[in-house]
Amino acid sequence: MCPLVNSNPFPKGKTAMYSNKNEENRLVAKARRAARRVGLRVCKSRGRVYIPNLDNFGELMLVDPKTNAVVAGARFDLSAQDVVELCAKYETA
């Protein structure tokens, strides 16, 4: 087996169950709404997460749409829950 290919097709505890995909989509939508409230945009990685890459962990990134600058998660390493928590901090600041 090629050492670059992860033997687990569902990394980070994700499984092939249908309900988990719905749950993940629901959390990403919640993160997008939270980011929109504070004037940011969420970008989701389109890379293949089963091929390891140093600059792409297959999750989310927060971007300022006015300047197109990365606010957090430059390596697509934020989970949806991380995005919601960061946006809550921006709301209170």
Residue, then its C-alpha position, 0 to 999 in steps of 0.5 A: m500500500c502506498p504510504l501516502v494514502n490513509s488506510n481509513p477512508f473516514p478520517k477523524g472518527k467520521t463514518a459512512m452512516y447517513s445520519n452523520k453526514n446530515e449532522e455534519n452538514r447541519l453543523v457546517a450550515k450553523a457555522r456559516r450562519a454564525a460567520r455571516r452574523v459577524g461579517l465573515r465567510v466560511c470556506k470549506s476545503r474541497g481537497r480529498v481528506y484521505i490523501p494527507n497534505l500539510d496545508n489542507f486538513g479537510e475542514l473549514m477556514l474563516v475569511d474576511p470577504k472585504t479583504n479576502a484575508v484569512v482570519a482563522g484556519a489557514r490550513f483548513d483546520l477548523s471544525a464547525q464547532d470551532v467556527v461557531e465558538l470563534c464567531a461568538k467571541y467576535e460578536t461579544a468583542 
